[in-house]
Amino acid sequence: MESASNLLIAVDAGHGGWDNGAQGLGRREKDDNLALALEVQRQLERQGLQVLMTRSDDTFVELADRAAMANEADADLFVSLHRNSFTRPTDETYGIENYIYLTAPPETSGRAAQLVLSELDDVGVQRIVGVSRGNYAVLRRTLMPAMLLEMGYIINETDNLLFDENLTAYAQAIAKGIMEYFGLVWNANATPPTPPLQPEENEIYDMQQLLESRYGFGLTPTGRYDDPTRRAVTVALQIELNGAYNAGLAVDGKFGPLTAMAIRPIRQGDQGALVALLQVLLTLNGYDPGEVDGYFGPRTATALRFFQRDHFLTSDAIAGRESFTALIKE
Ligand SMILES: [Zn+2]
């Protein structure tokens, strides 16, 4: 059986930004997709799984980028959330349908898609149309089992009513189906996940070696995120802030208000030495941003989100003063 915390589920809220998706009865598909996606994220995280969101707000993301995010993060499953609309004149325009790619194996994508539909059926739906095959870009370009779920027709009153009434229950059903696919048992009493385990000593050791090789402080690797390491990483931060923004900080290894004030927010898509330091800091704190490559990709964003959540910060995956302060101070 898989361990929940080892699984990364890519949750893709279809459309967004200028792309409203389907529209009808005063609704925009992109809004429904996002509301459901955020709830699916919450449910999966409560159950201890990791979630990668291709978008968490009303922004447009290219289809290729959505797939690339999941591929780069090596997600274990991709679920794209949509609302349906009138496609062919002969269609019966109501009910829930789940798409898998043209060549997707029945025992992976097909089974996962079927399990999700069964769980949704248990909640209550107008109609389960079934699993179909479709040549959708996010299905074609993703390397892991993938499904594109059409959560009822946005042009059908009853589908909309059910969608609104059952938003949480549908999100739970989707999460349940996904867990079932991985052989995991739904925990009805799940509380928000506890903070991650203490960092592996050797990972801290690696970070200390990396800091030492890049900045040469005479830091002795101990395998513990200790005071000398906090000072060393602060020195590195001060050097990089001076370099990037002409911050004019004294390079003294003391994380005071001036250093905090000099920090500017960094976010997904950014790259460079400050991103690398963020990755070092996340690793020192026991979170897993992947390799320290100075590229703020989805995995770094996910690690930061977990860190923020566990430290009662806004879980927005943007590293600003508050996040850096919490990452460095004891
Ligand atoms: Zn759509």
Residues whose N, C-alpha, C, O or C-beta is under 5 A from the ligand:
A	BS01	ZN	G14 G21 H82 R83
